[in-house]
């Protein structure tokens, strides 16, 4: 595999960052995940952390170097994350369950497989155009599809943040899966939270990224969205990959997995409370306790073999 990848999360105008992102790759498979947590007093970020960490842990264990069934992997990992969040809720006797959106994508054998719950999105961009994207599990999306409101009206609709599927809800999540989607050289897969796509459309992002250096243009898109969102802007997070079968940018910006061993895994996952981008007023002791509790919740539904 050869690809260029960029990952970043920003706090925007919020007091705390409840988004989480990760990517992992073996010699023959790549995983990308974005989650947008919902819930007060740090619990939204806990739910999002559980989601991305559960998928990353499972990938590290099962991608040796490929996944036997990518769709099964996505279904099992997201469901396990959902139950781990519920377990965390029960253990802490929380009145309301922390919840999180989740969008995740696997690429192997030049084929992409993705799944999502909620309104964090995946865009597949080709030649400067969005050729497919996920459909939000939101009340607004249903109203648009029924023709009751327009896309323009949806942008500022009072119900725009109401979603009907997520991980951590008392009701089981509706996890929606893509088709097996072959990738072409130069395709861009972009996963992001609504803090980005709610301000910058997929079409605008696809145009900006066409033929451009992913590592330079993606943070510029975040810059513009953050400025436009202003003091009331949401957290905004992205994982973007340009798929390459030959070098199209400087060698230093591309990742080649050709020399990796069969059992080798590389992961970019920020530990809870350790990344300044995820602003938190928790003390070091509280962070350590939260990390241990998150790990315990995940391990119950994602046991080591």
Steps between C-alpha positions, in 0.01 A plus 500: 500500500608855438311800633527848651302558819420796724325506838408796723243603760431856618296641785335776295291736711411243766640474855591135453580270207275194491615381156745212463687366195739217422661312216688169498663302222662164448687392190176427313216686677418853617245610762371859551251607770332826601264536798308800636406461866179628657449549873594740775785500753759325283279198432456577131875479451505174698242349263697616196826371648345160565378486140830581329706296744279191464538505121875565521554220753303250293686597182836458670399150604332381179680667207770236455559654250144505353153478650308184417171690458513884511123545532485247783791681668315832483173354626660313789731782610235772493252279684762414764576870542128567549481239778821624661348850526185356658716308747688819590166674553370228730821487702488875560123502561460784250149640457549539126714289271798669334475446128709542190470497127746277318615466140767244416662381178718202407708487181666181381565353154424851361139464620334726760242382754336741740227523762348778708252586773395861542597808302878481475563457129718324247553653155657315207647757262624436148631754248378791709147368552318316779395171347340361815448591864330363809145607583457650846282317749327825588153647507612767255617245242160330516324834446722578200444157345124535547515837322367689801801733519783591265873445551536877552230497770667204670818699573333722762209277602447483881497117488823469300686336791235240583613151398316171529791255496820506703718282722405501868128562464265280707367371167732300272674713236402490136834430335492567125750330268637598162542279199843362419647799319809460278740794523686666216838667508457853641169435679455684830308353793413768756336423835390797713268631770223751442724779624669480159232380256237728657703801386691373197306285255636177358510658156710791628742260668524281190580801282767623742664156525506424127864446405613683814740397775274337759730592788484869412141545385315299768617721790411803288145367472492469878637854536223646285225298672630596843506870411153486344362307800627771731453506875195275481655252259495126570797267544631407156695187413619322189687195375575523128691260276608523138531153349809456283634217288807711420655813645302812417650716773840525664622169636507648851122549498407150385475182703600170343419180687694277264789443741283435807503152650188287502428563870600868515237767578540879511242699697436871552267520800518781754468379859209644695585838651858504370457702181480879548256511205251319721477773763410371845498642850544156656792455738777249426350259756155534341647437155683189622180370659299572184758318282480193726120499501482539121744212459296280736176575313661420165670181618172356626358500146826475310701234687855418404541159342 
